[in-house]
Amino acid sequence: MSPLSFSLVMLAGLIHALWNIAAKRAGGDSRFAFFTSFLMMGVWAPAGLWMGWGVVNGWGAAEWGLVTLSGLLHVVYYVTLLRGYQRADLTVVYPLARGSGPLLSSAVALLLLGEQLTASSGLGLLGVVLGVFLVAGGPGLWRAGRSAEHQTRVRLGLVYGLLTGAFIASYTVVDGYAVKVMLMSPVLIDYMGNFVRVAALAPQVWRDRPEAARLWRLQWKHALLVASISPISYVLVLYAMQSAPLSHVAPAREVSMLFAALIGGHLLGEGDRLARVGGAVLIAAGVVLLGLG
């Protein structure tokens, strides 16, 4: 992975952790996902128009099919993530989602896209896996004496984290194919996906408009923050994918674990901080090895 690609992924990791903390604090559901996608359409309209002028009208069925599939996968991923944040700790859901997703997408890249895994990259991948386990709580996940409520939250965190990770792997492979094989613009694949997401989520908002209006008044600031910064994170990753193997970029994104453990654990007051910070350090070491691969 080149220094430029590595730097893009590091910056993306910090931004990704910050917007996930904002989404967790908002406590939103599918309507919050609608708010953020709708705001993204407005906030990033200048970039969408600038990049799409004279390009989008040349897209065929393949390009529009990828945009539609990507948008739908992002909807399911985001709604699943938000539900996980409602029912479990960010420091369980987030690392499991971020860890399992890249492992699955890297496996697909290695098996189906013909990418190679070097020795240092393999060690880095192992470091990410072990670090994610520690950040999620390590052996403390099953420690005796924990309350029934805690155990329930952990189990829900495991389920939602792994389920979210599967959708992360799915959209990563689809978007990676779009930018690497179809040579589509990373900005456009992300921006045009907002229209798909808004259309898919609009019925939920329309069914109970008074409740949606109430939630908007409570959550619009968090939604605006997420809408403003989350596309930057993912577009940086897509640009990195254009010049670096997907099997390196996807796991390297997990540097966001370090930021989430240090920032999110403090802000949200979630426990097992020592194990989670240790895991974050291990992830950082794994990321360095991935960068050398």
BELTASUL-V863559 format. One record per helix or strand of 3 or more residues. SS is the DSSP state (alpha for helix, beta for strand). FROM is the first residue (numbers start at 1). TO is the last residue. If there is no record, write none. Layout:
((SS;FROM;TO) (SS;FROM;TO))
This chain:
((alpha;3;26) (alpha;30;43) (alpha;45;52) (alpha;56;58) (alpha;61;87) (alpha;90;112) (alpha;119;135) (alpha;138;142) (alpha;148;180) (alpha;186;207) (alpha;209;243) (alpha;246;268) (alpha;273;292))
